Amino acid sequence: MRQNTSSNINNISIQTNNIDDYVKQISTLENIKLNILKEIKREGNFAQHKKELEEIEAKIKIVYKLIKGKKKEDYKRESNNANMVPEKKEIGVLIENIKTEEVEEDKFVDNIIYLNKNEIRYKVNSIIKEAGKAYEAGDMETSLEEIKKGLQLCNNIINIGKYYELEYELFLKLGDIYFKGGDRLDYPKAVGIYQYIFNIIDRLPDGMDKEELRKVVENKIGLVEEEFIKQYNNDKRLPEGYSGKSSLEKIEEYKEGLEKHREWIKEELKKIEDLGIKEGEEELDEEGLEKRAKEVQRIYGGIREYFIGGHGLIKRLLTDCIEDLGGLPKVKVRDTGERREVEYAIFGMGSMALGTMTPWSDIEWGILIEEGLKKEDEQGAKEFFRNLAILMHIKVINFAESPLRMLGVKELNNFKLSLELREEDWFFDNLVNSGFSFDGPHWFACKTPLGRNGYKDHEDYELIGTVSDYKKFFEDNLWCEHDKHLIQTLIHIITIIDNNKLVIQYRKKLEENYSDVIRKLSFEVLIEDNIKFDPYTEILDFQKEGYLLNIKKEIYRFPDRTIVALGDIFYGKGISSWEIIENLYYSSKITLKNMHKLKLALSIAAELRLRTYSNNQGAIEDFSALIYYETKFNELEINYLTKHVFYCQDLRILFIYYFIILALNGFIRKMDSSTQKIDKDLKSYPTLVKSWVYTRFQKYYNAIKELESLNDGEKQELFIVKELASLYCRVGKYEKAFTLNKAIKNYTQKGSEDFITSLCFIGEVYIQTAQYSRALKYYSQALNYQINLHGSIHAKVATIINDIANIYAKKEDPKKAIMYHKIAFKVLGCLSYKRPEHIAREFVNLGAIYLASGKYNRALEYLNKSLVVNQSIYKGINSTLALILNNIGNVHEAQNDYKVALRYHKESYKIRKQIYREDHSDKLMSLINLADTYRNLEAYSKALKYYNKSLFIAYKIYNAIHPNIALIHNNIAILYEINKQYEEAFFHRIIDSTISLNHPETNSNNICISLSNLGKLYRHLRKFENAFNFTHFAWQICKDIKFINSKVYEAIREQYHISNNLLRLRTATIINDTDCTAYVEHAHCLLKHFNSTEILELVEILLERFLKLVKGKAYIHCNHLEKKMLITPLNQLLNDYEIINIESQILAYYLLIKVYNKNEEVEKAEKALKEFAMKVMKIKQQDAEVPLILLIDSYKELGFKYQSRIYQGIFDKIVSSNKKLAEESSSTRLI
């Protein structure tokens, strides 16, 4: 692999005339550099790659210089013109490309196979049949290939956990093949596969006989161990009384004991959880912390005793293995020829030897055998211990805590090939919690007796041999150069079982012959680990803010490795890490104060590791200081992600840890091979360390408080200014952020990372103050500088492009927003390595694209994906989580699914309240969304409550002229208008219109809508001239807009015509009562054909105007041709008469009462009814029939049943009387 890397570097030509080729070369070189750094991290071997790294960095610098020179030549830029923003060529090319190419969405999810469930089932069932046929035919290679295909299909990122019944069949066949594989190393793998199947059985659909399936698999596991012992027992038979079943029963007893021991640890940890912590006080009690550290050391002592003490678990398991294999091998005594048992020692390494083993740790161990044996006896002894190691592995796997990934099944995870070959290392075990198990099969692990064999680019070894066999590791430079950590592990061993004399002999040999080698190697390891596990990098990486901490790698590993290395450098021996620290003090290599500090740091790290494992029920390293998040949305299915996370809410213990560790890291950076001791007091700057820890875990307000407590001189330091500026932006203190970022921009080099960051932060401030054009200007500058610095294909470039897309979305320019989101997606798709947050961000953006495009199901699909990625990163509440939930709510709202939308908006608001202590724009938007949703649900009082809350916050965080303030006033006005509280609505409409007209960024569509809404409100208030003026103003603007929304155009045109007609009617001159009748006829016609709010309003005005103006009598004539009237009683009357005449005033009152009632204007309706009744009572009896019918119907409509019955009686008498008169008159009747 190293040769390939060098070859890649050498193949890159730096001679070209095309600037785009230079950019591609930079990208290639950066990728090679990243791969080298990854290799260094995995191997832990900086020195080996140092030359390569220097070579590639030199080439990168050369290419950057050539780019700079080429750009000067191509674009004729003046080198002394520092104010000039870089050219926009590369982003322009991207924009052009995005218009002609489809976005490849699936680049982010690496070969995800999108098949529906039926297709997958059919495909996998076909694979199972083919695998079975090949198995029956004895073609195991083909069968394994088919099984691999089927498992890959079931375990891609989309399908994980959906096809367990198919996986059951595939894994069962895989286990059977390994059982019959013929290689003794296949037996543990077969057992591991069968143990994994137990977890699948637990998840099979209801209705399957799970108990029977478990019995089948359990029987297979017992048979594997039996078969192994039959073949490799000294007598080639099963020992008396042994069976696979009895062996499993014994393991179950051991497991019960292990669980009891773990419960003991939980109780012990509970006893010390308050030691050193003063309730309600910021500072910790030093004396209490010292006691706490001693208690942690005691607990770890108890753990070591449980595993390798007198009746230790590991001892008992090894003894069982020796008995099952028929006892120890016999060797011939040279002098007498008698045969006796071989002398041996089984030793522990790693955390077992250093006293920091947990009940969930893996086992690192090896075997020493006596010197001087005959060759055949020595080989026989080694062969026996190889078999013992395999049998021990089988028994440990049966504890069911060995993840299948850690067994090196080549069809799933072939670690013997390059780690870069993802197709050979693709399976991840999500079902087994790692715990009591063997050291892993990666090339840098393998610290078991069988060691490493057949790994590409790595030497073979085994840890079974004489003391002389082990000396090769210290004498051959190859091992010291390529496997430093293996050698360091072999320095520290502890006896587990049998002959401690061999272990003492081994240690003596190392001390006498290899002290200088050990000291030199330990110094190299110390320096490399100080870089590899640099706590500054972990705590100051802003991209990791809020991320889970890996408790082992990011907390425990640094003090663990450092203390061991310091002990080896300064000859500080000890049987535990705590004893090493004490001996460093006794040998005057560290001060008493530093001894206490180092023991405290180690104890804090060890305790947090133990608490994390205990909480997570396995060696699951996830540690967080965020607030735990458990979703109540069953459809999201993400709670499994936070199942095993240790949430630490008190960061004060971490402060102490980092105070010490950061100081130690700083001291080591200055060390060289001549350093004899650590005489400098290990202390850090508490205020800064606290702020860094708070920021790392997104406790931004606490971080700000710490930094603001610094004196004025300290706060002038550039790095403090940068941190404060960043923090102010995060919590919404935009004015302070703006001031500081302006200063940063002026005092940093143009085009540098700090300069670009300040441009982005200034742009962010302008976004929050709704100055979108200015924001766009700063982000565009930042983008061009970023491209100039990194080339167009870079994660930081994608981030800025995404921010520009969001600006266009706020400017209500969805086309450009979508275009820029797609460009960002394309840029990230071209990256060779994508951080999880990049994937999550682009899934959110895709959700936004599909929401804007009306593709709601696709939007939900990508938002749900972003949620899974987000929680896999953070596993706790964070601002992006709140954004995703908010956006899911928006999608449901767009689908008119308001109840579901409300649940998501409530959840989003709840999270934002927990994140932001003070007023923040995110909290404001959640309140507005909640109010909007309540309004859509017609819960108007709740909607008003949330609008008022949001308005209060908006005035606190924005200046008075802000679009969000206008939006809230508009929404409150709508609520009042719905409730016909027009006077209350008027105040909010005025403010909405004022802001819309005065804010420079207000969209023209929104200005038109705002003015039109004000005009409409004036109509409700009967101020028709004002109504006309504002709707006319809106209509004029509307006609001048080049690209106006068609719906807005039609709505404003309608409002204009209504206002215009009303004003003309109000100002029209009435000549006679016949003209007035036209008002009533027009009103009746409108009611007959339309039923909108605007029409009811118009009819009300027409009828009121008529009743005000009419003086005499005028009639409306109705005949059979006009029977389809609005008035049901008159339709019935027309069945009896050819023509009826209705006095226009009577009809006007009747219609007006109807309109008042529809508009819920009860008082007006009742008043009109009284006037109507008085009018009817004045009419002569022979003319009263039709008016009474209408009056009775009006009383019924308003619910006055008693009055309607009285008038019905009067009507009946009149009808009876009129009938008598009718008999005396002609058949044609005139009313």
KEKOL-255072 format. One record per residue (C-alpha): residue in one letter; z, y, x. Coordinates in steps of 0.5 Angstrom, whole numbers, plus 500, padded with zeros to 3 digits. Layout:
AZYX
...
// end
This chain:
M500500500
R502505506
Q495503509
N491505502
T495512502
S493514509
S486511507
N486516501
I488522505
N483521511
N477520505
I478527503
S473532506
I475539506
Q468541507
T465544501
N461550498
N464549491
I470552489
D471547483
D471541489
Y477545492
V481545486
K479537485
Q481536492
I488539491
S489535485
T488529489
L492531495
E498533490
N497526487
I497522493
K503526495
L507525489
N506517490
I508518497
L515521494
K515516489
E515510494
I520514499
K525514493
R524507491
E524504498
G529509501
N525510507
F524517509
A522516516
Q517511515
H513516511
K515522514
K508523518
E504521512
L508527508
E507532514
E499530514
I498531507
E502537506
A498540512
K491538508
I494542502
K495548506
I488548509
V485547502
Y489552499
K487557505
L480555504
I480556496
K483563498
G477565502
K472562498
K475566492
K474572496
E467570498
D465568491
Y468574487
K468579492
R475581491
E479586496
S485582499
N489589499
N488590492
A495587490
N495589483
M489585481
V490580476
P486573479
E479572475
K479568469
K474563471
E477556471
I481557464
G474560461
V471553463
L476549460
I475553453
E468552454
N469545455
I474544449
K468547444
T464541446
E468535447
E473532443
V480531445
E482525447
E489524443
D491517446
K491519453
F498521452
V500514450
D496510455
N492504452
I495504445
I492499440
Y491502433
L490496429
N493495422
K498490421
N494485418
E489486424
I494485429
R497479425
Y490475425
K489477432
V496474435
N495468430
S489467433
I492468440
I497463439
K492457437
E488458443
A495458447
G497452444
K490448445
A490450452
Y498447453
E496441449
A490440454
G494441460
D491448462
M497452463
E494458466
T489459460
S495458456
L499463460
E494468460
E493468452
I501468451
K501475456
K495478451
G499476445
L506479448
Q502485450
L499486443
C506486440
N510490445
N505496446
I509503444
I506503437
N508495435
I515494439
G519491434
K515490428
Y512482430
Y518478432
E516472428
L510472432
E513474439
Y518468437
E512463437
L509466444
F516466448
L518459446
K511457448
L512461455
G519458456
D516451455
I511452460
Y516455465
F521449463
K515444465
G513448471
G515444477
D517449481
R525449481
L525457481
D522456474
Y528453471
P532460471
K526463468
A526458463
V533459461
G532467461
I526466456
Y530462452
Q536466452
Y531472450
I529468444
F536468441
N535476440
I529475437
I532470432
D537475430
R531480428
L527475424
P526477417
D531474412
G529467409
M527464415
D532458417
K535462423
E541457425
E536452425
L532456430
R538457434
K540450435
V533448437
V533454443
E540452445
N538445446
K532447450
I537451454
G542445455
L536440457
V533445463
E540445466
E540438465
E533437468
F535441474
I541437476
K538431475
Q533433480
Y537436485
N544433485
N546429491
D545423487
K539425483
R543423477
L548427472
P555427474
E560423470
G562427463
Y557432465
S552435459
G548441458
K552442452
S558441455
S556446460
L554451455
E561450452
K564452458
I560458459
E562460452
E570460454
Y568464461
K565469456
E571470452
G575471458
L570476460
E570480454
K578480454
H578483461
R573488458
E578490453
W583491458
I579496462
K578500455
E586500454
E587502461
L582508461
K585510454
K592511458
I589515463
E584520459
D589526459
L592525466
G590532469
I588535463
K592541460
E591542453
G588549451
E587551459
E581552463
E584549469
L586542471
D592540473
E591538481
E597533481
G595530475
L588529477
E591525484
K595521479
R589519475
A585518482
K590513484
E590509477
V582509477
Q583505484
R588501481
I584499475
Y578497480
G583493484
G584489478
I577488476
R576485483
E582480482
Y579478476
F572476479
I574474486
G581473486
G585467486
H582464480
G576469479
L571468475
I565468480
K570463484
R570458478
L563459477
L561457484
T566451484
D563448478
C556449481
I558445487
E561439482
D555439478
L551438484
G555432487
G560436492
L558439498
P553436503
K556432509
V555433516
K556429522
V561431527
R558431534
D564428538
T566422533
G560421529
E564421523
R561425516
R565431513
E564437508
V560442511
E564449513
Y561455509
A563461506
I560465500
F561472501
G560478496
M556485498
G555491495
S560494490
M564487490
A565488497
L567496497
G572495491
T567499486
M564493482
T565493474
P565488469
W558490468
S555490475
D550485478
I552480483
E550481490
W552475495
G550471501
I552464504
L555463511
I555456514
E558453521
E554454527
G552448532
L550443526
K544438528
K538440525
E537436520
D544437517
E543444518
Q537444514
G540439509
A546444508
K541450507
E537446502
F544444498
F546452498
R539454495
N540449490
L547452488
A544459488
I539457483
L544453479
M549459479
H543463477
I542459471
K549459469
V550467470
I543468465
N547463460
F552469459
A546472456
E547479460
S541478464
P535482461
L528478461
R525484466
M530482471
L528475472
G521476475
V517472470
K510474473
E506474466
L511480464
N513483471
N510481477
F514485482
K511481488
L505485487
S505493488
L509497483
E503501482
L500496478
R502497471
E498491468
E502487472
D509490471
W509492463
F514489459
F521492458
D527488455
N529493449
L534487446
V539485452
N544490454
S544489462
G551486464
F554480468
S548478472
F544477479
D541482483
G534484481
P528481483
H525488486
W523488493
F529493495
A534488491
C534481492
K541481495
T542474493
P542467497
L534466496
G533473498
R526475498
N519471498
G512472497
Y512480496
K506484498
D507488504
H515486505
E518481510
D521474507
Y528473508
E534469505
L541470506
I543463507
G545461515
T549461520
V552468524
S547467529
D541467523
Y544474521
K543477527
K536478527
F537483521
F540488527
E536486533
D529487530
N527494529
L522492523
W529491519
C532497521
E526501519
H524498513
D530495510
K535500512
H539499505
L539491506
I542492513
Q547497510
T549492505
L550486510
I555491514
H560490509
I562483506
I568480503
T569473502
I569470495
I570462496
D572458502
N572459509
N574466511
K574464518
L566465518
V567472515
I571474520
Q567471526
Y561475523
R565482522
K567481530
K560479532
L557486528
E563490532
E562487539
N554487539
Y551492534
S556498533
D551503536
V545500532
I550500525
R552508527
K545510528
L542506522
S548509518
F546516520
E539515518
V541513511
L546518510
I541524512
E536520507
D540519501
N543526502
I536528500
K534522495
F541523491
D541531493
P546533487
Y543540488
T536538486
E540534480
I544540477
L539545478
D532542476
F531547470
Q526542467
K532537466
E536541462
G540537457
Y537531459
L541524459
L544523466
N543517469
I551515471
K549511477
K544514480
E546522479
I553521479
Y556515482
R551513487
F551520492
P559519493
D558511494
R553511499
T555517503
I562515504
V560508506
A555511511
L561516514
G565510515
D560507519
I558513523
F566515524
Y568507525
G572508518
K573501516
G576498510
I576493504
S574498499
S571505499
W578508498
E581505504
I575507508
I576514506
E584513508
N582510515
L577516516
Y583521515
Y588516520
S582516525
S582524525
K575524522
I577528516
T583533514
L588531509
K586536504
N578533505
M581526504
H584527497
K578531495
L573525497
K578520494
L578525487
A570525487
L569518488
S575516483
I571521478
A564518479
A567511479
E571512472
L565516469
R561510471
L566505468
R567509462
T559509461
Y559502461
S565500457
N562505451
N555503452
Q557495452
G553494458
A550497465
I546502461
E547508465
D546514459
F551519460
S550526456
A554532455
L550534449
I553533442
Y551526439
Y546526434
E545521428
T539522423
K540521416
F533520415
N532512414
E524513415
L525516422
E528510425
I531513431
N538512431
Y537506436
L536511441
T543513441
K546507440
H548506447
V550513450
F556515453
Y558522450
C562527455
Q565533451
D570535456
L566538462
R572540466
I572533470
L565534472
F566541475
I571538480
Y566533482
Y561538483
F566543487
I567537492
I560533492
L556540493
A560542499
L559535502
N552535501
G552542504
F556539510
I551533511
R545538511
K548541517
M550534521
D547531527
S548525531
S553529535
T557531529
Q564527531
K568529524
I568533518
D573539519
K570544515
D574544508
L570542502
K569547497
S564550493
Y564557489
P567555483
T564560478
L557558480
V558551480
K561552473
S555556471
W550550473
V554545470
Y554548463
T546550464
R545543466
F548541459
Q545546455
K552550454
Y548557455
Y554561452
N559558457
A554559463
I553566461
K560568461
E561565468
L556569471
E558575467
S565574470
L562576477
N563582481
D557587480
G555586488
E554579486
K550580480
Q545584484
E543577488
L536575486
F538568484
I544570480
V539575476
K534570475
E539565472
L542570467
A535573465
S533565464
L540564460
Y539571456
C532569453
R535562451
V540565447
G536570444
K539576448
Y532579449
E534586451
K538584457
A533579458
F527584458
T531589463
L532583468
N525580468
K522587469
A527587475
I525580478
K517582477
N518588481
Y522585487
T518578487
Q512577491
K506577486
G503571484
S509567486
E513562482
D518567480
F513572479
I510568474
T516566470
S518573470
L511575466
C513569461
F520571460
I517578459
G512575454
E517571450
V521578449
Y515581446
I514575442
Q521576439
T520583438
A513581434
Q509585439
Y504580440
S498583443
R503585449
A506578449
L499576450
K497580455
Y503578460
Y502570458
S494571460
Q496574466
A501569468
L496564466
N491566471
Y496567476
Q498560475
I491557475
N490561482
L497558485
H496551482
G489550479
S487549472
I490542472
H497543472
A503542467
K505549468
V498551466
A499547460
T505550458
I503557458
I496555454
N501552449
D505559449
I499563448
A497558442
N503559439
I502567440
Y496566436
A499562431
K504568430
K498573429
E496568424
D489567427
P489559426
K483558429
K485560436
A491557436
I488550434
M483552440
Y489553445
H493547443
K487543444
I486546451
A493545453
F492538450
K486537455
V490539461
L496535460
G491529459
C488530466
L495529469
S496523473
Y503523471
K506526465
R513528464
P516525457
E517533455
H510534456
I508528452
A513530446
R511538447
E504536446
F505531440
V509537437
N503541438
L498536435
G503536429
A502543428
I494543429
Y494537423
L499542419
A494548420
S488543418
G491540412
K491533415
Y499532413
N499525414
R497526421
A501531422
L507527420
E505521425
Y505526431
L511529429
N515523428
K512521435
S515527438
L522526435
V522519438
V520521445
N525527444
Q531523443
S529518449
I530524453
Y536527450
K539522446
G543528443
I542535439
N537540442
S533546440
T526542440
L529537436
A531542431
L524545432
I521538430
L525537424
N523544422
N516542422
I517536419
G520540413
N514545413
V509539412
H513536406
E513543403
A506544404
Q505537400
N510540395
D515535396
Y520540396
K526536396
V525532402
A523538405
L530541404
R533535407
Y529537413
H530544413
K538543412
E538538418
S534543423
Y539549421
K545545422
I543543429
R541550430
K548552428
Q551548433
I546550439
Y547557438
R554561437
E551567435
D545570431
H538567434
S531568431
D531560430
K537560426
L534566422
M527562421
S531556418
L535560413
I528563411
N525556410
L531554406
A531560402
D523559401
T525551399
Y530553394
R525558391
N520553390
L525548387
E527554382
A534554385
Y534562385
S541564386
K541559392
A535562395
L537569394
K544567397
Y540564404
Y535570403
N541575404
K544571409
S537571413
L536579412
F543580415
I542576421
A535579422
Y537587422
K542585427
I537581432
Y531586431
N529593430
A528595423
I521595423
H519587424
P515583420
N520578419
I524583416
A518585411
L518578410
I525577407
H524583403
N518581400
N521574398
I527577395
A523582391
I519575389
L526573386
Y528579383
E521579379
I521572377
N528574374
K524581371
Q529585375
Y524590377
E529595379
E532591384
A525588386
F523595387
F527597393
H525591397
R518592395
I518599398
I521596405
D516591405
S510595404
T513601409
I514595415
S507592414
L504599414
N508602420
H508595425
P502595429
E501587429
T501587422
N495582419
S490586415
N491581410
N498582409
I498589409
C493588403
I498583400
S504588401
L500594398
S498590392
N505587390
L508594390
G502596385
K504590381
L511592381
Y509599379
R506596373
H512592371
L516599371
R510602367
K508607372
F501606371
E498611376
N503609382
A500602380
F493604380
N494608387
F497602391
T492597388
H486601389
F489603396
A489595397
W482594395
Q479599399
I482596405
C480589403
K473591402
D473594409
I476587413
K471583416
F474577416
I478576410
N481570406
S477569400
K483568396
V487574398
Y480578396
E480575389
A487576388
I487583390
R480585386
E484582380
Q490586381
Y486592382
H482591375
I488590371
S491596374
N485600373
N484598366
L491599364
L491606367
R484608363
L488605356
R494609358
T490616359
A485614353
T484619347
I485616340
I480619335
N483615329
D487609327
T480605327
D480606334
C487604334
T486597331
A481595337
Y488595341
V490590337
E484586336
H483586344
A491584345
H490578340
C483576344
L487576350
L493572348
K488567344
H484566351
F489567357
N496566358
S498569365
T504573367
E499579368
I495578361
L502578357
E504584361
L497587359
V498585352
E505588351
I502595354
L497595349
L501593343
E506598345
R501603346
F498602339
L505602335
K506609338
L499612336
V498609330
K499613324
G495611317
K493604315
A488600318
Y486593317
I483587320
H479582317
C479575318
N474569315
H472562315
L468563322
E474566325
K479561323
K481559330
M486564331
L492564335
I497565329
T498558326
P500561319
L494565318
N490559320
Q493555314
L492561309
L485561311
N484554308
D486557301
Y482563301
E475565304
I477572307
I484575308
N486582310
I491584315
E494591316
S494592324
Q501594324
I504588321
L499584326
A501588332
Y509587331
Y508580330
L504579336
L509584340
I515580338
K511573341
V510577347
Y517579348
N519572347
K515569352
N517574357
E524573356
E525580353
V530578348
E533585346
K526588346
A524582341
E530583337
K529590336
A522589334
L524584329
K528589325
E523594325
F518589323
A522587317
M523594315
K516595315
V515589311
M520591306
K516597304
I510593302
K508592295
Q509585292
Q502584291
D501586298
A507582301
E504575302
V501575309
P506580312
L512575309
I509569312
L508573319
L516575319
I518568317
D515565323
S517571327
Y525569325
K524562326
E521564333
L527568335
G532562332
F534566326
K534560321
Y538563316
Q534570315
S528565315
R530561309
I532568306
Y525571307
Q522564305
G526564298
I523571297
F516569299
D516563294
K518568288
I512573290
V507567291
S509564284
S509571281
N502572284
K499566281
K501568274
L497574276
A491570279
E490566273
E489573269
S484575274
S477573277
S477567282
T476572288
R482575291
L483581295
I489582299
// end
